[in-house]
């Protein structure tokens, strides 16, 4: 029974890919960002591989929330830096770009609320 439960959990995780994309769109819309393709293009133009865009966008949601909460003392959490560098595979320049882009988005959407 335990093996079936584990298999069921794995199956749910693999089926959830399209759900993750929907959640990504929903989260950005809640932030007031309606044009996700523009952000993706900007990330691609800065050397971030297409197959890593969703992972970067998920991390950026957290950065945007942090930057909105405290825009004067916005600093990337070391765990987020590790996520972008080790898990996603970004170089320091790309991590800095993601951080700067997140801060700009946060500033823009903060004005809308």
KAZI-V805724 format. One record per backbone hydrogen bond with DSSP energy under -0.5 kcal/mol. CO is the residue of the C=O (numbers start at 1). NH is the residue of the N-H. Records with the same first field share a line. If there is no record, write none. Layout:
BEGIN
CO = NH / NH
END
This chain:
BEGIN
1 = 5
2 = 6
3 = 7
4 = 8
5 = 9
6 = 10
7 = 11
8 = 12
9 = 13
10 = 14
11 = 15
12 = 16
14 = 17
15 = 18
16 = 20
17 = 21
18 = 22
19 = 23
20 = 24
21 = 25
22 = 26
23 = 27
24 = 28
25 = 29
26 = 30
27 = 31
28 = 32 / 33
29 = 32
32 = 34
34 = 36
35 = 39
36 = 40
37 = 41
38 = 42
39 = 43
40 = 44
41 = 45
42 = 46
43 = 46 / 48
44 = 47
47 = 49
49 = 52 / 53
50 = 53
52 = 56
53 = 57
54 = 58
55 = 59
56 = 60
57 = 61
58 = 62
59 = 63
60 = 64
61 = 65
62 = 66
63 = 67
64 = 68
65 = 69
66 = 70
70 = 73
71 = 74
77 = 80 / 81
78 = 82
79 = 83
80 = 84
81 = 85
82 = 86 / 87
83 = 87 / 88
84 = 89 / 90
91 = 95
92 = 96
93 = 97
94 = 98
95 = 99
96 = 100
97 = 101
98 = 102
99 = 103
100 = 104
101 = 105
102 = 106
103 = 107
104 = 108
105 = 109
106 = 110
107 = 111
108 = 112
109 = 113
110 = 113
END
